[in-house]
């Protein structure tokens, strides 16, 4: 059987003007993953990334730590994340103004929890399918795209290869959801639990694709409360 490793990008620049860049911690997480792969003797026959900067930056830092060239990366836009800003702002248009959002969060006793509560409600609205005309990509279209990406990787793979895909939490959790038949109402549970630079492993052969494990991040756990284990 062959292996497809879906790798969530390292920590991005949450709260900054350009979210789509790895933080310094995100680069370190990516390097730690590459060192782990090198230590275990894993090499990739093919490497895919989504088209976002954080995907490609994670791939570059990881492959550099593996002493593997990154000149043959294949970009596959099906592994791009959904437009989280559009989803959020459609639910709360007043928060398009980042100053307004920052002021509101600063007034809350727990700003992180306040933001997550709003974002969870925004995702519920999108996932419900009741307001599809408000979004450039509906939830069902997103799910179809994510599955198409994984199917494309498997279809282009030769027997018994090791394949890496550097992507985001949304495409990973969507593919896991679809393979496990998790209801749409529960998909956020998968997404919230996913660690930056974690690894989800699928096996493939001529019979199809099967999930082996989800959200493995032992390579980041230098201690029980490791600062390298982050979720946003």
Secondary structure as GFF3:
##gff-version 3
##sequence-region A 1 232
A	DSSP	beta_strand	2	8	.	.	.	ID=ss1
A	DSSP	alpha_helix	24	40	.	.	.	ID=ss2
A	DSSP	beta_strand	46	49	.	.	.	ID=ss3
A	DSSP	alpha_helix	53	65	.	.	.	ID=ss4
A	DSSP	beta_strand	74	75	.	.	.	ID=ss5
A	DSSP	three_ten_helix	77	79	.	.	.	ID=ss6
A	DSSP	alpha_helix	84	91	.	.	.	ID=ss7
A	DSSP	three_ten_helix	93	96	.	.	.	ID=ss8
A	DSSP	alpha_helix	98	106	.	.	.	ID=ss9
A	DSSP	alpha_helix	111	128	.	.	.	ID=ss10
A	DSSP	three_ten_helix	132	134	.	.	.	ID=ss11
A	DSSP	alpha_helix	139	156	.	.	.	ID=ss12
A	DSSP	beta_strand	162	167	.	.	.	ID=ss13
A	DSSP	alpha_helix	169	180	.	.	.	ID=ss14
A	DSSP	three_ten_helix	184	186	.	.	.	ID=ss15
A	DSSP	alpha_helix	187	192	.	.	.	ID=ss16
A	DSSP	beta_strand	199	205	.	.	.	ID=ss17
A	DSSP	beta_strand	208	216	.	.	.	ID=ss18
A	DSSP	three_ten_helix	218	220	.	.	.	ID=ss19
###
